[in-house]
Amino acid sequence: MATWSLCGRHTGPDKPPTPVFINLDNVLTVERQGDLTTVVMVGGEKVYLDTMPETLIGAGGHAGPL
């Protein structure tokens, strides 16, 4: 079962973020860069978010059995 997190995709400096669901099971890295969070997905896609990394990671819990 996939773990999903609702985030705000960055759309520009004067525009509100667009809601987007991120599958946390497909996230390779999360990096804070200034006011943005860069998420690199499996396959190399980069998603730029207006969401703090703690919120992104904490929203889904663990991705598998402990």
C-alpha positions as CSV (number, residue, x, y, z in Angstrom):
1,M,0.0,0.0,0.0
2,A,1.4,3.4,-1.0
3,T,1.9,6.2,1.5
4,W,0.7,9.6,0.1
5,S,1.2,13.2,1.3
6,L,-0.8,16.3,0.2
7,C,1.7,19.1,-0.6
8,G,1.7,22.4,-2.3
9,R,3.5,22.5,-5.7
10,H,5.4,25.8,-6.3
11,T,3.8,27.6,-9.3
12,G,5.7,31.0,-9.1
13,P,6.7,33.8,-6.8
14,D,3.3,35.6,-6.8
15,K,1.0,32.6,-7.3
16,P,-0.6,30.3,-4.7
17,P,0.7,26.7,-4.6
18,T,-1.1,24.0,-6.5
19,P,-2.3,21.0,-4.4
20,V,-0.4,17.8,-5.4
21,F,-0.3,14.4,-3.9
22,I,3.3,12.9,-3.5
23,N,3.8,9.1,-3.3
24,L,6.3,9.0,-0.4
25,D,7.3,5.4,-1.5
26,N,8.8,6.9,-4.7
27,V,10.8,9.8,-3.1
28,L,14.6,9.5,-3.3
29,T,15.7,12.7,-1.7
30,V,14.1,15.8,0.0
31,E,16.2,19.0,0.1
32,R,15.4,22.5,1.4
33,Q,16.6,25.3,-0.8
34,G,15.7,28.7,0.5
35,D,12.0,29.0,0.5
36,L,11.4,25.8,-1.6
37,T,11.6,22.1,-1.0
38,T,13.0,20.0,-3.8
39,V,11.8,16.4,-4.0
40,V,13.5,14.0,-6.4
41,M,11.4,11.1,-7.4
42,V,12.3,7.6,-8.7
43,G,12.9,8.2,-12.4
44,G,14.6,11.6,-11.8
45,E,11.5,13.8,-11.8
46,K,12.0,16.9,-9.6
47,V,9.1,18.5,-7.8
48,Y,9.4,21.9,-6.2
49,L,7.2,22.4,-3.2
50,D,6.2,25.3,-0.9
51,T,6.1,22.7,2.0
52,M,8.6,22.3,4.9
53,P,10.4,18.9,4.7
54,E,9.2,17.9,8.2
55,T,5.6,18.3,7.0
56,L,6.2,16.3,3.8
57,I,7.9,13.4,5.6
58,G,5.9,13.4,8.8
59,A,2.6,13.3,7.0
60,G,3.0,9.7,5.8
61,G,4.6,7.8,8.6
62,H,6.8,4.8,7.8
63,A,6.7,3.3,4.3
64,G,6.9,-0.3,5.3
65,P,7.0,-2.7,8.3
66,L,9.3,-1.8,11.1
